[in-house]
Amino acid sequence: MNKQKPMVEFLMSHAQEQPVSFHMPGHKGSAIYRSFGYSDFLQDMMDCDVTEIPGADNLFQAEGIIKEVQEKYAQLYEVNNSYLLINGTSGGIIASILASVPRGKKLIMARNCHKSVFNALTLGNIQPVYAYPEMIEEYGISGKINENEIAGLLDENPDAYAVILPSPNYYGICSDVEKIAEVVHRKGRVLIIDQAHGAHLKFFSRHKISDLPRSAEELGADLVVNSIHKTLASFTQSAVLNLNSDRVDRYVLEDKLQAIQSTSPSYLLMSSLDINASILEEHGAELMARWKEGLEYFYGEAAGIKGLKVMSRIAGLDKTKINLDMSALGLSGGELEILLMEHGIYSELITGNILMCMSGVGNTRRDFEKLIQALGEIASSRSCVKESNLAAVKNSHQSSICAFARSEISEIPEIKTRVPLTDSKGLICASSVIPYPPGIPLVCPGEKFTDELIRYIQFLREHGEKVIGLNELGEVFVGQDREK
């Protein structure tokens, strides 16, 4: 008798629907590999799943085929050294921080950093100093990190050893990395850029394809971590860490990488990085031009859909992230997501009224056409909007703005306990509370739970969102002493 295989059955069923993917990974399915002659690899993947047999090299002492792939990436990104990551960008971020900040010292970090940065703090007993992103209130999302704030924090914290921020952030908004690098280097410190969502930027720039922001490698960052899988053509969980200066000892960095990454690295993940590099070497200009053409078609057609607002006029925006807002027609981001799924289109991220569709190197003109067609049909069907529905959409929008605010930071509690979220007001968070996606902590260790934060977390859970750090009983980790 055949036993149920719930995961396999779900994945096969989803694939058979031939959905349109505007979510990661960037390859968008097997077509891009097949079109460039890698069908045999796809067919024989199970037979390629090996370990460190003779000739297969070793990720942590690369001298053969792995070294060759790493050198490919160093040439593609024009950096000193590149390292393959099989624990995703998260592993590269943690290793970069541990290699740059001595144990117990300070790290200046964007408050909207990915949760992996907060994990590095715990592992290295590192003290955070938060730089807060500008808020784009029109959309209720976080924007860039200002170089003046970084300069001020460096002045106030001369014992901070490094600075880290995401650029682009999840919505595609880039900070002025060049100016920030100048500020950081003037103080003799290290700049780490989490470029998880911008692995493609170097190749648009390299081939002079569009006016997208330049990559952090070109703008002077010391360490840059790229999620190749998010927007390019490797498998999920594969990434690359680029060392772009001599401010970090490469041997210390390599030691931290071997401590963080799996001792059984997947040759399938590493092979997909190899294939991605070869595709970019041989067909990069063609693929970036195709991607640009699809985006230009989308933005041009979207302007004619009544009731649809597309974020496009923000400085430093990576327009490969398509941020949609149909709240004028009474639709929240979550409702729009459901309607698009009814058209066979799957998106990446909801924030209030915003639905973000993440395009990738594997998207074709037909994908963008289907998205435009679906949005047009949805808009046409919304001929009448009730005012009460509009009010509800506005309120959910505002809640996403208010929840992300500056707060006083206390010492991270060493002794912690669980309490119901509803009883946490005035207590110090001891373990991050993280909506996922995007994986950016809403409440960090050392921050206090407030009425506003509690209401927003409840709002997320009531609307079916995943919130890491909140268990099935609705409890959170806090320090034991309530604020007097």
Beta strands, then each sheet from edge to edge (+ up, - down):
strand 1: 20-21
strand 2: 81-85
strand 3: 106-110
strand 4: 127-131
strand 5: 135-136
strand 6: 141-142
strand 7: 160-166
strand 8: 190-194
strand 9: 223-226
strand 10: 239-243
strand 11: 309-310
strand 12: 321-325
strand 13: 345-346
strand 14: 349-351
strand 15: 354-358
strand 16: 416-420
strand 17: 434-435
strand 18: 467-468
strand 19: 475-479
sheet 1: 1+ 13+
sheet 2: 2+ 10- 9+ 8+ 7+ 3+ 4+
sheet 3: 5+ 6-
sheet 4: 11+ 12- 15+ 14-
sheet 5: 16+ 19-
sheet 6: 17+ 18-
end
